[in-house]
Amino acid sequence: MTEVFYYAEANIACMLILGLVLVKINQGIDRQISTIVIRRMIWIMMGYFLSDAVWALFEGDVFPVNESGMYIITIIPYGFIVGCSFCWFIYCELLQQNKNIVTARSLIRSSIPMLAAIIMIIFGSFRGYVFYFDENGTLKYGPLYAIFLLIPTGYMLYSSAKGFYRAYTQERYLDNSLYFVVGIFPILPLVCGALQSIFLTTPIMCYGATLSVLIVYLTSIENLVSMDSLTQVNNRHQMQRYLMRKMKAPSPGLSLYLMIIDVDHFKEINDTYGHVEGDKALVRVATAMKEACQAHRNRFFVSRYGGDEFIIIAETEYKGEVNWLSDKIRSSVRILNEKAGAPYNLSVCVGIAEYDFASPVPIPSLIARADTDLYHMKHARNE
């Protein structure tokens, strides 16, 4: 009987922890669709913990229940598990910029396995296909139990595989840690779930699931404070962290360059057309930089340094590649501005400085070198 109460208390404790996370999310200013989805997933997971605690109390004969009632009480937690895995799948797709996943057609198509699992657990359990209770009232698994588990497991493993892939191919440094967490997220719930199915009265699943959600939440918060909210690129602090790491650990066969990008006549754009239009100009410049860096995602780090200045940390085999990137950015800025129909010309200047590993200098000195090169470029264009 003590084990039963401990099991129920553990689930309730985990539910309260997730409740605190939910309160913090609701207090935040982030109202993206992905945030709404993760919030719903936490609600469903809290429902699972509560229903699992109730199941333990009835299964342990703390409260009396007939056979049909016990089947219903056992089915409900499984339904919550399927719902959690589906929400996690949607959340991961949104993180990876798949906005189409929330269209009616995509939602219906992707929810088919979830609906099939729910139908299976409801109708299959009463017939003993998924699970059943023997003459002693002990829970036993039926022939379709493994097939049923494949559905929530499939959602999570698919998301995990895409998360790991993006972690090693995404051009935005700040996203890498989040994608890596997305990749490892299913490991704890799946391992704990497997152990839970063996040790039914030991609260393993709730601990693993709660820890996974906490890791995702903390990583998301870290990413939010490391990203420039306007241009959606890395901010100055994140750039300094990245550059410091690259200065200490050079990549074999690659040289390290710092490129500083400055928007021409940005004050005039702000003064003439307003700050809203100025913000749009900065977003176009950031978009042009990201598009230009797509060719070698892991070797170019895009960040906003402040105001109308951006910095790219580039690792290349030769300087010609950096010069090509500089020309590509200037060209992309002009094209994007023309497509937007902006009532002004938008252009940028680029200053470049190579980091000498044999004669290391601090970050401000490297930026000053690139700034000097930027000044010479502006001066040459004005002549």
MILO-37220 format. One record per residue (C-alpha): residue in three letters; x, y, z. Coordinates in pm, whole numbers, padded with zeros to 5 digits, always signed. Last residue first. Example, Ala and Ser with C-alpha at 12.3 -4.5 7.8 and 13.67 -1.06 7.14 Angstrom:
2
Ser+01367-00106+00714;Ala+01230-00450+00780;
***
This chain:
383
Glu+03512+05919-05399;Asn+03221+05806-05184;Arg+03270+05437-05265;Ala+03638+05450-05163;His+03554+05616-04831;Lys+03290+05354-04754;Met+03537+05075-04829;His+03812+05238-04624;Tyr+03573+05273-04329;Leu+03473+04907-04353;Asp+03840+04803-04351;Thr+03886+05008-04035;Asp+03577+04846-03882;Ala+03718+04501-03962;Arg+04035+04593-03776;Ala+03832+04737-03485;Ile+03632+04413-03467;Leu+03956+04218-03428;Ser+04075+04460-03158;Pro+03743+04432-02969;Ile+03767+04048-02980;Pro+04110+04026-02818;Val+04420+03963-03030;Pro+04603+03642-03113;Ser+04935+03652-03301;Ala+04983+03299-03438;Phe+04606+03247-03459;Asp+04578+03549-03686;Tyr+04214+03646-03723;Glu+04130+03788-04063;Ala+03943+04119-04085;Ile+03672+04217-04335;Gly+03458+04531-04367;Val+03133+04521-04561;Cys+02923+04811-04684;Val+02548+04786-04727;Ser+02277+04901-04966;Leu+01911+04997-04961;Asn+01767+05244-05208;Tyr+01442+05409-05107;Pro+01067+05379-05167;Ala+01070+05005-05082;Gly+00899+04784-05340;Ala+00968+04469-05137;Lys+01110+04298-05446;Glu+01350+04590-05496;Asn+01468+04566-05135;Leu+01522+04191-05166;Ile+01729+04237-05482;Arg+01948+04514-05333;Val+02015+04321-05013;Ser+02090+04004-05213;Ser+02354+04183-05422;Arg+02529+04329-05119;Ile+02522+03990-04946;Lys+02657+03806-05251;Asp+02942+04055-05292;Ser+03050+04001-04929;Leu+03015+03624-04966;Trp+03240+03630-05272;Asn+03497+03834-05079;Val+03482+03575-04799;Glu+03533+03295-05052;Gly+03828+03479-05201;Lys+03985+03484-04856;Tyr+04074+03115-04874;Glu+03975+02792-04699;Thr+03687+02955-04514;Glu+03556+02998-04162;Ala+03328+03301-04133;Ile+03203+03499-03835;Ile+02941+03739-03967;Ile+02871+04065-03788;Phe+02581+04306-03829;Glu+02559+04682-03782;Asp+02245+04894-03815;Gly+02192+04932-03440;Gly+02390+04658-03267;Tyr+02606+04358-03347;Arg+02337+04151-03515;Ser+02460+03800-03581;Val+02526+03548-03859;Phe+02772+03261-03810;Phe+02910+03106-04128;Arg+03090+02771-04140;Asn+02808+02540-04036;Arg+02567+02664-04298;His+02798+02654-04600;Ala+02578+02741-04900;Gln+02307+02901-04686;Cys+02527+03197-04591;Ala+02395+03425-04867;Glu+02037+03352-04762;Lys+02114+03436-04400;Met+02283+03761-04496;Ala+01999+03865-04726;Thr+01747+03792-04452;Ala+01944+04006-04205;Val+01955+04293-04457;Arg+01582+04260-04522;Val+01510+04260-04147;Leu+01717+04576-04107;Ala+01519+04748-04382;Lys+01192+04648-04218;Asp+01313+04801-03891;Gly+01388+05126-04073;Glu+01038+05122-04220;Val+00898+05102-03868;His+01146+05368-03754;Gly+01008+05631-03989;Tyr+01034+05703-04360;Thr+01253+06015-04373;Asp+01434+06008-04038;Asn+01470+05629-04025;Ile+01585+05600-04385;Glu+01823+05895-04338;Lys+01969+05731-04029;Phe+02032+05412-04231;His+02244+05595-04488;Asp+02435+05277-04578;Val+02372+04971-04362;Asp+02692+04835-04201;Ile+02820+04479-04228;Ile+03118+04364-04021;Met+03294+04050-04142;Leu+03520+03857-03905;Tyr+03739+03591-04063;Leu+03883+03260-03942;Ser+04096+03050-04174;Leu+04019+02684-04240;Gly+04246+02381-04294;Pro+04192+02244-03945;Ser+03925+02435-03748;Pro+04076+02664-03485;Ala+03982+02601-03120;Lys+04047+02898-02891;Met+03953+03168-03138;Lys+03648+02967-03245;Arg+03519+02947-02887;Met+03566+03320-02834;Leu+03386+03389-03160;Tyr+03085+03182-03052;Arg+03057+03346-02711;Gln+03102+03693-02861;Met+02836+03624-03122;Gln+02595+03502-02855;His+02635+03827-02664;Arg+02585+04036-02977;Asn+02261+03868-03081;Asn+02209+03569-03306;Val+01959+03617-03589;Gln+01583+03663-03575;Thr+01597+04020-03715;Leu+01374+04191-03460;Ser+01405+03967-03153;Asp+01783+03935-03167;Met+01843+03591-03026;Ser+02043+03479-02722;Val+01775+03561-02462;Leu+01520+03353-02655;Asn+01766+03067-02702;Glu+01832+03042-02328;Ile+01458+03035-02263;Ser+01414+02755-02516;Thr+01696+02557-02352;Leu+01531+02596-02011;Tyr+01195+02476-02148;Val+01342+02181-02337;Ile+01538+02066-02030;Leu+01233+02108-01806;Val+01018+01908-02047;Ser+01269+01623-02048;Leu+01295+01621-01669;Thr+00918+01599-01639;Ala+00897+01307-01885;Gly+01172+01111-01709;Tyr+01030+01166-01362;Cys+00674+01079-01464;Met+00782+00761-01643;Ile+00968+00612-01349;Pro+00707+00601-01073;Thr+00753+00233-00966;Thr+00427+00034-00944;Leu+00433-00098-01300;Phe+00797-00206-01303;Ile+00817-00365-01648;Ser+00594-00119-01836;Gln+00760+00163-01641;Leu+01104+00051-01760;Ala+00991+00088-02120;Gly+00832+00423-02040;Cys+01151+00541-01871;Val+01353+00452-02180;Leu+01097+00616-02408;Pro+01046+00922-02186;Leu+01423+00978-02144;Ile+01519+00921-02508;Pro+01240+01128-02659;Phe+01409+01461-02575;Ile+01751+01369-02722;Gly+01687+01509-03068;Val+01482+01805-02950;Val+01769+01884-02712;Phe+02004+01885-03010;Tyr+01765+02110-03197;Leu+01763+02352-02903;Ser+02143+02353-02878;Asn+02181+02416-03250;Asp+01932+02700-03266;Leu+02173+02965-03132;Tyr+02431+02877-03396;Arg+02197+02962-03679;Glu+02313+02779-03992;Gln+02132+02454-03912;Thr+02305+02143-04048;Tyr+02428+01957-03738;Ala+02140+02033-03503;Arg+01900+02004-03797;Tyr+01979+01637-03842;Phe+01957+01567-03468;Gly+01616+01731-03453;Lys+01493+01548-03763;Ala+01583+01213-03606;Ser+01420+01307-03274;Ser+01098+01420-03441;Tyr+01071+01086-03623;Leu+01156+00905-03298;Met+00883+01091-03111;Tyr+00599+01035-03357;Gly+00704+00673-03408;Thr+00709+00603-03033;Pro+00356+00742-03003;Ile+00248+00503-03285;Leu+00471+00204-03213;Leu+00316+00169-02867;Phe-00011+00044-03021;Ile+00173-00215-03228;Ala+00348-00344-02914;Tyr+00015-00371-02730;Leu-00159-00548-03017;Pro-00094-00904-02886;Gly-00227-00823-02536;Tyr-00043-00696-02228;Lys-00138-00809-01879;Leu-00257-00605-01578;Thr-00315-00819-01269;Gly-00675-00854-01146;Asn-00616-01204-01016;Glu-00831-01362-01292;Asp-00625-01178-01553;Phe-00667-00815-01652;Tyr-00638-00715-02016;Phe-00420-00518-02253;Val-00407-00431-02624;Tyr-00610-00717-02777;Gly-00801-00805-02459;Arg-01144-00736-02605;Phe-01204-00436-02379;Ser-00855-00319-02470;Gly-00902-00328-02845;Phe-01197-00089-02856;Ile-01049+00199-02661;Ile-00676+00139-02717;Met-00719+00076-03090;Ile-00946+00374-03143;Ile-00694+00596-02964;Ala-00405+00452-03165;Ala-00589+00505-03494;Leu-00668+00863-03396;Met-00300+00927-03326;Pro-00194+00761-03653;Ile-00443+00981-03846;Ser-00329+01303-03673;Ser-00062+01381-03934;Arg-00314+01382-04219;Ile-00576+01585-04035;Leu-00319+01838-03916;Ser-00170+01867-04264;Arg-00508+01930-04427;Ala-00622+02183-04166;Thr-00299+02382-04182;Val-00082+02363-03870;Ile+00195+02158-04037;Asn+00222+02419-04312;Lys+00439+02636-04086;Asn+00729+02391-04112;Gln+00990+02629-03969;Gln+01192+02360-03791;Leu+01054+02466-03455;Leu+00706+02425-03602;Glu+00779+02064-03696;Cys+00915+01996-03347;Tyr+00600+02137-03185;Ile+00375+01928-03410;Phe+00562+01609-03316;Trp+00554+01702-02947;Cys+00178+01757-02970;Phe+00138+01409-03122;Ser+00354+01247-02853;Cys+00154+01415-02579;Gly-00180+01305-02727;Val-00062+00943-02750;Ile+00047+00950-02385;Phe-00284+01109-02282;Gly-00477+00825-02444;Tyr-00261+00573-02258;Pro-00344+00748-01931;Ile-00721+00719-02009;Ile-00725+00348-02101;Thr-00634+00224-01751;Ile-00918+00411-01578;Ile-01158+00287-01845;Tyr-01049-00075-01801;Met-01073-00043-01424;Gly-01427+00090-01453;Ser-01529-00208-01663;Glu-01382-00448-01404;Asn-01550-00290-01103;Val-01388-00032-00877;Pro-01307-00006-00505;Phe-01065+00263-00386;Val-00728+00194-00227;Asp-00733-00133-00418;Gly-00379-00080-00554;Glu-00512-00061-00911;Phe-00757+00207-00799;Leu-00491+00423-00636;Ala-00241+00361-00914;Trp-00494+00454-01182;Val-00566+00784-01003;Ala-00195+00868-01007;Asp-00177+00776-01376;Ser-00479+00998-01446;Leu-00311+01292-01273;Phe+00023+01234-01444;Tyr-00145+01195-01784;Gly-00350+01511-01737;Met-00028+01695-01653;Met+00113+01562-01980;Ile-00194+01690-02164;Trp-00151+02037-02012;Ile+00221+02027-02094;Met+00143+01937-02454;Arg-00104+02224-02475;Arg+00167+02467-02363;Ile+00409+02318-02613;Val+00152+02385-02886;Ile+00085+02744-02781;Thr+00459+02812-02769;Ser+00500+02668-03120;Ile+00221+02894-03244;Gln+00418+03197-03126;Arg+00284+03398-02835;Asp+00610+03479-02653;Ile+00541+03754-02399;Gly+00592+03529-02099;Gln+00351+03497-01807;Asn+00179+03199-01968;Ile+00513+03022-02005;Lys+00598+03087-01640;Val+00259+02950-01527;Leu+00307+02641-01744;Val+00647+02576-01589;Leu+00485+02597-01245;Gly+00217+02349-01354;Leu+00490+02120-01483;Ile+00628+02107-01131;Leu+00279+02049-00990;Met+00222+01754-01223;Cys+00559+01609-01125;Ala+00454+01622-00759;Ile+00118+01463-00841;Asn+00291+01181-01026;Ala+00533+01120-00739;Glu+00249+01128-00486;Ala+00056+00861-00678;Tyr+00357+00625-00691;Tyr+00438+00687-00324;Phe+00076+00616-00233;Val+00083+00285-00422;Glu+00422+00187-00281;Thr+00291+00235+00074;Met+00000+00000+00000;
***
